Structure formats: structure tokens, C-alpha cells
């Protein structure tokens, strides 16, 4: 191989001697001149192909490859089924695809994929993941496809997927999610496909689907849907997007009288008995007037208590003064003046 490099390096000086015969062609007869030109042109691919022959000996143009992984020149790092316990270090900025499926990653720390800022596809399926830090995916602003299927996730931290503004496909299938908060997904304006099948979801939060305006593919089968008032937002969304869900119908698991009823069979009249959710304006009014009303009620109670206490104290003082006042002396003329018996009723004295 060193000899090949020396031959290619001496290619430039040979252009000078090769040019002399070319200039001498002008003095040859016409047919012979054409024959020599054809021969020279036919030799051109031979010496022009020398650089391509030595290309494999040059340092590979593939991105830096983590240890034990297999990398390709197209920017793919294959780290599948290597029994890895953590994300490998040494991720390159030129890496576009990272396959980490079928490993043993139980958790993802903050900035777990530091350095792979140009990553487009990340496969973390079949790892037994139990938890992910809220900042695990920081720095992956270019990520478009994320596969977290077949893990053991039960909850998601708020803001987990917020940095993934370019995300188009997200799979959370075959996990243990019983509740999915809107704050966990955040606002993903470009998300088009979301898979939530085979989890423990009984309903979806009203704001979850409202923050995914581009969503047109939603997989929800294999969840124990409880057909109550909490399922109203999902039923409305399914009616508005008839082609978004899978071909298999979504059926109710509870309550008993609605078991095996398709979710799309519920109209708005079926939720008429449900309490209407408060709007943002109503919530603002409640939160604004609540403390004021509480303070006003507290002040009123204090004033009324003070008035009642003052009245009772005054009444007790009045009774105390009345008890200490000396009794009035009897009036001597009282019996004569106040006698109630008339004089005519007094019996006259007996005569002798």
C-alpha cells in the first residue's frame, strides 16, 4: 500500500513528459494521428482509476464508532443485542442512526446521547427500560423517529419529549403506562404517528391530543378502555379522524353494560350527562376570585364575631350591675293606698 501511495504521488510530475508526444502529433499524418489519439484516450480510464483503487487505504470517512458497535459510512451505528447496561460513549455528530435495541438499559440519565446532535433515528426497543430522566433526550433536536416499545415504562416525567421538536414518529407500545400526562409529551407540532397499543391506559387526558395538531396515525389497541365521561375527548377525536386509528376497532372493557362497545359508537348525546369541562376563562376567574372571596368571608366572620362578643359582654355587665344595686325601701303609704279591697265590702259592726 505504501507503494501505491508513492505511485499516485508521482502522477503529477509525469504529466510534463506525457505532454511532449502530444505536441508532436501535429507533425504526423492525419490517419496515424487519429489512431494515436484513440489509443491515448483509451488509456485515460486506466490511470484515472488509480485514486479510486487506493481509496480503501485512506482513513475511512465513516463517523466515529462507539466501542463494540458496528458503524457504516452512511452514519449508522449498530449496537443491537450487545447486553449493554448504558448508552455507549463516543457518539459522533455525524451519526444519523443509532440502534440500541435488545440491550439491558434500565434507565436513561440526563443528556444520555450527548454528542449525537444530528441523530435522526433512535431505536431503544426491548431494553427493559423502567425510567428516563426528564432531560434524557436533550440535544436531540434533529431526531425524527424514536422507538421505545417493549419496555417497562410506567410513568413519564413532564417535559421528557419537549426537546424533540422535529419528532415525527413515536412508539410507546408494549409498556406499562396507566396514565399519560400531556406535559410528558409536550407540544410536538410535527408528530404524525403515535403508538400507545398494549399498555394499561383506560382514558386519555383531554389536552393530550389537542397538542398534537399534525397527528394522523394513532395506535390504541390492547388497552383496557373504560367508557365513561373521561373518554369523551378520545371518542370525539376518533370521529373527527376516522382514518387515523388502526383497522381493528377499539372496544370498551368496562363498565359491564358497555363491554365490547366500539369507541366510535358513542355520539355527543351519550356524554350529555357528563359535567361540562371548564374553559380557560372560567379557570382564570375561579383562581382570581377564589382568594378574594375567601378573604372577604374571613373578614365578615371576624366582624360578626366581634359584634356578637361585644353584645354578650355588654349584657353580662348590665346584669352584674343590676345584681349589685341595693333594694329600694318599702313605701309606708303603700298598703293604704294600694289596698285593692273596696270599703263597701267591709262588714259593718254588729248592733247591740
C-alpha positions as CSV (number, residue, x, y, z in Angstrom):
1,X,0.0,0.0,0.0
2,X,2.8,2.5,0.6
3,X,4.0,1.8,-2.9
4,X,0.6,2.7,-4.3
5,X,0.6,6.0,-2.4
6,X,4.1,6.7,-3.9
7,X,2.8,6.0,-7.4
8,X,-0.1,8.3,-7.0
9,X,2.1,11.0,-5.6
10,X,4.4,10.8,-8.7
11,X,1.5,11.1,-11.1
12,X,1.7,14.9,-11.3
13,X,5.3,15.1,-12.5
14,X,4.7,12.6,-15.3
15,X,2.3,15.0,-16.9
16,X,5.2,17.0,-18.3
17,X,6.9,14.2,-20.3
18,X,3.5,12.9,-21.4
19,X,2.7,16.3,-23.0
20,X,5.7,16.2,-25.4
21,X,4.4,13.3,-27.6
22,X,1.0,15.0,-27.7
23,X,2.6,18.2,-29.1
24,X,4.4,16.0,-31.7
25,X,1.2,14.6,-33.1
26,X,0.7,17.7,-35.1
27,X,3.7,16.6,-37.4
28,X,2.2,13.1,-38.1
29,X,-0.1,12.2,-41.0
30,X,-3.8,12.5,-40.4
31,X,-4.8,8.8,-40.1
32,X,-1.9,8.0,-37.8
33,X,-2.6,11.0,-35.7
34,X,-6.2,9.8,-35.1
35,X,-5.1,6.3,-34.3
36,X,-2.7,7.6,-31.6
37,X,-5.3,9.9,-30.1
38,X,-7.7,7.0,-29.8
39,X,-5.1,4.9,-28.1
40,X,-4.3,7.7,-25.6
41,X,-7.9,8.2,-24.8
42,X,-8.4,4.5,-24.2
43,X,-5.6,4.6,-21.7
44,X,-7.2,7.5,-19.7
45,X,-9.6,5.4,-17.6
46,X,-6.7,3.2,-16.6
47,X,-4.6,5.9,-15.0
48,X,-7.6,7.9,-13.9
49,X,-8.9,5.0,-11.9
50,X,-5.8,4.8,-9.7
51,X,-7.2,7.1,-7.0
52,X,-10.3,5.0,-6.6
53,X,-8.2,1.9,-6.2
54,X,-6.3,3.4,-3.3
55,X,-9.4,4.9,-1.6
56,X,-9.9,2.0,0.8
57,X,-6.4,2.5,2.1
58,X,-7.2,6.1,3.2
59,X,-8.7,6.8,6.6
60,X,-12.3,5.8,6.5
61,X,-14.9,8.5,6.1
62,X,-17.3,6.8,8.4
63,X,-18.2,8.6,11.7
64,X,-16.5,7.8,14.9
65,X,-17.9,4.5,16.2
66,X,-18.5,3.6,19.8
67,X,-16.7,0.6,21.1
68,X,-18.2,-2.8,20.3
69,X,-20.7,-1.3,17.8
70,X,-20.6,-1.7,14.1
71,X,-20.7,1.6,12.1
72,X,-21.2,2.3,8.4
73,X,-20.1,5.1,6.2
74,X,-23.8,6.2,5.9
75,X,-23.8,7.3,9.5
76,X,-25.4,4.3,11.1
77,X,-24.2,2.7,14.4
78,X,-25.5,-0.7,15.1
79,X,-25.2,-1.5,18.8
80,X,-28.1,-4.1,18.9
81,X,-28.1,-7.1,21.2
82,X,-24.8,-6.4,22.9
83,X,-26.1,-6.7,26.5
84,X,-25.2,-3.0,27.1
85,X,-26.0,-1.6,30.5
86,X,-25.6,2.0,29.5
87,X,-25.5,4.2,26.4
88,X,-22.1,3.8,24.8
89,X,-19.8,6.8,24.9
90,X,-18.1,8.4,21.9
91,X,-21.3,9.2,19.8
92,X,-20.4,11.3,16.8
93,X,-22.1,14.4,15.4
94,X,-22.1,12.8,12.0
95,X,-24.2,9.8,13.3
96,X,-27.7,9.7,11.8
97,X,-29.0,6.3,13.1
98,X,-28.3,4.6,16.4
99,X,-29.7,1.1,17.0
100,X,-29.6,0.2,20.7
101,X,-32.4,-2.4,20.7
102,X,-32.3,-5.7,22.7
103,X,-29.9,-4.5,25.3
104,X,-30.2,-4.0,29.1
105,X,-30.6,-0.3,29.6
106,X,-32.7,0.0,32.7
107,X,-32.6,3.8,32.9
108,X,-31.5,6.8,30.9
109,X,-29.6,9.6,32.7
110,X,-29.6,13.3,31.8
111,X,-28.1,14.0,28.3
112,X,-27.6,10.3,27.7
113,X,-26.9,10.9,24.0
114,X,-24.6,13.8,24.3
115,X,-22.7,14.4,21.1
116,X,-25.2,12.9,18.7
117,X,-26.9,16.2,17.8
118,X,-27.5,15.1,14.2
119,X,-29.3,11.9,15.1
120,X,-32.4,11.2,13.1
121,X,-33.4,7.6,14.2
122,X,-33.0,6.1,17.7
123,X,-34.2,2.6,18.5
124,X,-34.4,1.7,22.2
125,X,-36.9,-1.1,22.0
126,X,-36.6,-4.3,24.0
127,X,-34.3,-2.9,26.7
128,X,-36.3,-3.3,29.9
129,X,-36.3,0.5,30.5
130,X,-38.0,1.4,33.8
131,X,-37.3,5.1,34.0
132,X,-36.0,8.0,31.9
133,X,-34.7,11.3,33.2
134,X,-36.7,14.4,32.1
135,X,-33.5,15.6,30.3
136,X,-32.5,12.3,28.8
137,X,-33.1,13.4,25.2
138,X,-31.6,16.9,25.5
139,X,-29.5,17.8,22.5
140,X,-31.5,15.6,20.0
141,X,-33.3,18.5,18.3
142,X,-33.0,16.7,14.9
143,X,-34.4,13.4,16.0
144,X,-37.4,12.3,13.8
145,X,-38.0,8.6,14.8
146,X,-38.0,7.3,18.4
147,X,-38.8,3.7,19.3
148,X,-39.4,3.0,23.0
149,X,-41.6,-0.1,22.5
150,X,-41.4,-3.3,24.5
151,X,-40.0,-1.8,27.7
152,X,-41.3,-1.5,31.3
153,X,-42.1,2.2,31.5
154,X,-44.9,3.0,34.0
155,X,-44.7,6.8,34.1
156,X,-43.1,9.6,32.1
157,X,-41.5,12.7,33.6
158,X,-43.0,16.0,32.5
159,X,-41.1,17.5,29.6
160,X,-39.4,14.3,28.6
161,X,-40.1,14.7,24.9
162,X,-40.2,18.5,24.8
163,X,-36.7,19.0,23.2
164,X,-37.7,16.7,20.3
165,X,-39.3,19.4,18.1
166,X,-38.6,17.6,14.9
167,X,-40.0,14.3,16.0
168,X,-42.4,12.7,13.5
169,X,-42.9,9.1,14.9
170,X,-43.0,7.9,18.5
171,X,-43.7,4.4,19.7
172,X,-44.5,3.7,23.3
173,X,-46.2,0.4,22.6
174,X,-46.0,-2.6,24.9
175,X,-45.1,-0.8,28.1
176,X,-47.0,-0.4,31.4
177,X,-48.3,3.1,31.0
178,X,-51.6,3.5,33.0
179,X,-51.7,7.3,32.6
180,X,-50.1,9.6,30.0
181,X,-49.9,13.3,31.1
182,X,-50.0,15.9,28.4
183,X,-46.9,17.5,30.0
184,X,-44.9,14.4,29.3
185,X,-45.3,14.6,25.5
186,X,-45.4,18.4,25.5
187,X,-46.2,20.2,22.3
188,X,-44.9,18.2,19.3
189,X,-46.1,20.1,16.2
190,X,-44.6,17.7,13.7
191,X,-45.6,14.4,15.3
192,X,-47.6,12.3,12.7
193,X,-47.5,8.8,14.2
194,X,-48.0,7.8,17.8
195,X,-48.3,4.2,19.0
196,X,-49.7,3.5,22.5
197,X,-51.0,0.0,22.0
198,X,-50.7,-2.8,24.6
199,X,-50.4,-0.5,27.7
200,X,-52.7,-0.1,30.7
201,X,-54.5,3.1,29.6
202,X,-58.2,3.5,30.4
203,X,-58.5,7.0,29.1
204,X,-56.5,9.9,27.6
205,X,-56.2,13.4,29.0
206,X,-58.3,16.0,27.1
207,X,-55.2,18.2,26.3
208,X,-53.0,15.3,25.1
209,X,-54.4,15.1,21.5
210,X,-55.0,18.8,21.3
211,X,-51.3,19.5,21.5
212,X,-50.5,17.2,18.5
213,X,-52.0,19.1,15.5
214,X,-50.2,17.0,12.8
215,X,-51.1,13.6,14.2
216,X,-52.7,11.4,11.6
217,X,-51.8,7.8,12.8
218,X,-52.7,6.6,16.3
219,X,-52.4,3.0,17.6
220,X,-54.5,2.4,20.7
221,X,-55.5,-1.3,20.7
222,X,-54.7,-3.6,23.6
223,X,-55.7,-1.1,26.3
224,X,-58.5,-1.5,28.9
225,X,-60.6,1.4,27.9
226,X,-63.3,2.5,30.4
227,X,-66.2,4.0,28.5
228,X,-67.1,6.8,30.9
229,X,-67.0,10.6,30.8
230,X,-63.2,10.7,30.8
231,X,-63.2,9.0,27.4
232,X,-65.2,11.7,25.7
233,X,-62.2,13.6,24.2
234,X,-60.8,10.4,22.6
235,X,-64.2,9.5,21.2
236,X,-64.6,12.9,19.7
237,X,-61.1,12.8,18.2
238,X,-61.7,9.4,16.7
239,X,-64.8,10.6,15.0
240,X,-63.0,13.6,13.5
241,X,-60.1,11.4,12.3
242,X,-61.7,8.1,11.0
243,X,-58.6,7.1,9.1
244,X,-56.1,7.8,11.9
245,X,-56.7,4.7,14.1
246,X,-55.9,1.1,13.1
247,X,-58.4,-1.1,11.2
248,X,-59.1,-3.1,14.4
249,X,-62.0,-1.4,16.3
250,X,-61.3,-0.1,19.8
251,X,-63.7,-1.8,22.3
252,X,-64.8,-0.9,25.8
253,X,-63.6,-3.1,28.7
254,X,-65.8,-1.5,31.4
255,X,-68.4,-0.8,32.7
256,X,-70.2,-4.1,32.3
257,X,-73.2,-2.9,30.3
258,X,-70.8,-1.2,27.7
259,X,-68.3,-4.1,27.4
260,X,-67.2,-4.7,23.8
261,X,-68.9,-1.5,22.6
262,X,-66.8,0.3,19.9
263,X,-65.5,3.7,21.0
264,X,-66.6,5.2,17.7
265,X,-70.2,4.3,18.5
266,X,-70.6,7.0,21.2
267,X,-72.1,10.3,19.9
268,X,-72.2,13.6,21.7
269,X,-75.6,12.7,23.2
270,X,-74.0,9.8,25.0
271,X,-72.0,12.3,27.1
272,X,-74.8,14.7,27.7
273,X,-75.0,13.7,31.4
274,X,-71.3,14.5,31.9
275,X,-70.3,17.7,33.5
276,X,-69.0,20.2,31.0
277,X,-65.3,20.9,31.4
278,X,-64.4,24.4,32.5
279,X,-62.8,26.7,29.9
280,X,-59.6,28.6,30.5
281,X,-61.6,31.8,31.1
282,X,-63.6,30.0,33.8
283,X,-60.5,28.7,35.5
284,X,-58.9,32.2,35.5
285,X,-62.0,33.7,37.1
286,X,-62.1,31.0,39.7
287,X,-58.4,31.3,40.6
288,X,-58.7,35.1,40.7
289,X,-61.9,35.4,42.7
290,X,-61.2,32.4,45.0
291,X,-58.7,34.1,47.3
292,X,-60.7,37.4,47.3
293,X,-63.8,35.6,48.3
294,X,-62.0,33.7,51.0
295,X,-60.5,36.9,52.5
296,X,-63.9,38.6,52.3
297,X,-65.6,35.7,54.0
298,X,-62.9,35.7,56.7
299,X,-63.3,39.4,57.3
300,X,-67.1,39.1,57.6
301,X,-66.8,36.3,60.1
302,X,-64.3,38.4,62.2
303,X,-66.6,41.4,62.2
304,X,-69.7,39.4,63.1
305,X,-67.8,37.6,65.8
306,X,-66.6,40.8,67.3
307,X,-70.1,42.3,67.3
308,X,-71.6,39.2,69.0
309,X,-68.9,39.1,71.6
310,X,-69.4,42.9,72.3
311,X,-73.1,42.4,72.7
312,X,-72.7,39.5,75.1
313,X,-70.2,41.3,77.2
314,X,-72.5,44.4,77.5
315,X,-75.4,42.2,78.5
316,X,-73.3,40.4,81.2
317,X,-72.1,43.8,82.5
318,X,-75.7,45.1,82.7
319,X,-76.8,42.0,84.7
320,X,-73.8,42.4,87.0
321,X,-74.6,46.0,87.8
322,X,-78.3,45.1,88.4
323,X,-77.3,42.4,90.8
324,X,-75.1,44.8,92.8
325,X,-77.7,47.6,93.1
326,X,-79.3,47.9,96.7
327,X,-83.1,47.1,97.0
328,X,-85.5,50.0,97.3
329,X,-87.1,50.6,100.9
330,X,-90.9,49.8,101.2
331,X,-93.3,52.8,100.9
332,X,-95.3,53.3,104.2
333,X,-98.4,54.5,102.5
334,X,-98.2,51.7,100.2
335,X,-100.7,49.3,101.8
336,X,-103.4,52.0,102.4
337,X,-103.1,53.5,99.0
338,X,-102.7,50.3,97.3
339,X,-105.3,48.3,99.0
340,X,-107.3,46.5,96.4
341,X,-110.3,45.7,98.6
342,X,-113.2,48.3,98.4
343,X,-114.6,49.8,101.6
344,X,-118.2,48.7,100.7
345,X,-117.2,45.1,101.1
346,X,-116.1,45.6,104.7
347,X,-118.7,44.1,107.1
348,X,-120.4,46.6,109.3
349,X,-120.1,46.1,113.1
350,X,-123.0,44.2,114.8
351,X,-125.6,46.2,116.7
352,X,-126.4,45.6,120.3
